[in-house]
Every structure is written in C-alpha cells, then in structure tokens.
Amino acid sequence: MSAKVYVAAEIGSNWLNVEHASELIGACADAGADGCKLQIWKADALYPAGDPMWGAWPNLRDFQLDFDRAEVLRDACRAAG
C-alpha cells in the first residue's frame, strides 16, 4: 500500500500582517508543503480589558487573525497551489 503524505506547514500567528502571511504561504508552497495551518484568534477574546498584555502590546489587534483576514489568506493558499 502506498499513501501520499500530506505536509502541513505551521505558520500559526508568526506573521506581521496579511501581506507577510501571504509571503510565508508562498514560501511554504515553494518548499513543497501541501497546506498551511494558521491560528484564528481575536485579541478581545484572549485578553479581556485590563489584562497586562494590552499594556505590553497596545496594537495587539493588528496581529489577530479574524475571519475576514482568514478569507484573504485562504485565497493566498489557493493561489499558491
């Protein structure tokens, strides 16, 4: 029996903006990955008001992957093949 191994590249939340994430997706495809895994999260859900993380990262919402951004990155994955 021969089965193809599916390689999923872990990008997680290790990107600066949607453009950077799209570049990482392209690099994963170039390296031979079959797909990419990202983490959908919302800053307000993970860090409630008053959490010290807001003081450390006042622009934390810029790094969240919400569903709107996820759709853009889904399209980047499809374009990368």
N, C-alpha and C positions, 0 to 999 in steps of 0.2 A: 504494500500500500504506500502510495506517495501522496503527501499532502503539502500544499504550499504554506509556508509560514507567513503570517501577516505581521508586519513590523509597524508598530505604532510609536511615533516619536512623541516624547513628553515635552511639551512646551510649558504647560502649567500656567503660571502667571508671571513668567520670566520675560516680560516684554515691556517696552516703554510706552508704546502707542499702537494703534491699529496698523500703521504703516510698518513699524518694526516687526510686529507679529506676522504680517504678511510676508516680510522678508525671511523670517525664520521658517515659515511654512514652505517657501520656495527652497530654502537650503535643505530642509528635511526631505523634500521630494527629490532634489538633486543627489542627496546621499542614499536614495533608494528606499526611503520609508513609504509604506503604503497608506499611511494616515497620520494624523496628528491629534494629540489629546491636549485640550485646554481646560482650564477650570473656570466655570461660570460662577461669579460671586458678586455680591453687592456690598459696598462698604458699609452702608447703614445697617444691613442685616448682621454683619460680622462684628461691627464695632458700634455699639449704641452711643448715643450722646453722652459726653463726659468721659468716655474711655480715653486713657492716656495715649493711645495710638493716634488720635486726632491731633494731639499736640506734636507728636513726632513726625507725622505725615499730613500736614494740613491739606494737601492736594490728593489725598487717598482716593477720592472718587475718580481721578484721572486714570487710575490703574485698574479699576474694576472691569470685569468682563460681564456686561449685562447682555440681554438677549439681542438688542439691536446690534451691538458690536459683534456678537457671535454670528449673526447672519452675514455680516461683511466678511468675517474670517472663514465661514463655511464656503462662501463664494471664492475666496482666495484658494482654499483647498481644492475645490473643483477645477479652478483654472490651472493649478499646479499639476493636476492629473493624479 
